[in-house]
Amino acid sequence: MKGGRLWEIDALRGSAVAAMIVYHFAWDLNYFNYYHKDITEGLWLLFQKSFLTTFVLLVGVSLWLGYTRRGRVKFAGYLDRGLKILGWGMLVTIVTRLFLGEGTVFFGVLHLIGLAVILAYPFLRLGAKNLVVGAAIIAAGNYFAQTTVDFPWFLWLGLSPAGLYMVDYLPVFPWFGVVLTGIALGCVFYPCGPRLIRLRGNSPAKPFRLLAYLGRRSLLIYLAHQPVLMGVLFLWKRFAPGS
């Protein structure tokens, strides 16, 4: 169906959500001194980058699907949607500032997605050509990552002061390039909205249905899972025998 959901996209997003929960649970265990390995390097870092990249790529694919299915939506629609997601990002900033202090999320995944929805508007018409633009932004972001500045005003672009730590940081450079790459991939595999490659039926196996369920509720899960995990571990540490 041209206007229906694509279960494979929801399932891929759901797999990224599931991986995120696993990673954040490991982070929480480390925070409460139950797990003593550094999860910001090595295989843990690779694991984190893999599900973040998947999630952000799918932002681009979804933007393409919306563009092809709804036709020429006015910029105001993208602006409204982007500002709402940015609002949720600001809530994350406030909460992490209150409860973490050091490590406050000044520009994390929701900030990126909200801004990307707005910035992507003029790029959607480029279709697969976004692969070139995205690659250039990713390359610029890798350069920015090796550059430090003495002020925080360009933090959102990828230029941050030395020593600044955030538990979640996805600046425009290089991550908007990943969004544009997702738009290009959407154009290739879903050129007019429906999938280009035929899959076996529209009813996936049960594990994929579960992942698709998670993928359809990714924002709610993102906002709720850490308070739940942190709350459970706090109560365990506070009241468990021998703790």
Buried (B, 14 or more C-beta within 10 A) or exposed (E): EEEEEBBBBBBBBBBBBBBBBEBBBBBBBBBBEEBEEEBEEEEBEEBBEEBBBBBBBBBBBBBBBBBBBEEEBEEEEBEEBBEEBBEBBBEBBEBBBEEBEEBBBBBBBBBBBBBBBBBBBEBBEBBBBBBEBBBBBBEBBEEBBEEEBEEEEBBBBBBBEEEBEBBBBBBBBBBBBBBBBBBBBBBBBBBEBBEEEEEEEEEBEEEBBBBBEBBBBBBEBBBEBBEEBBEEBEEEEEEEEEE
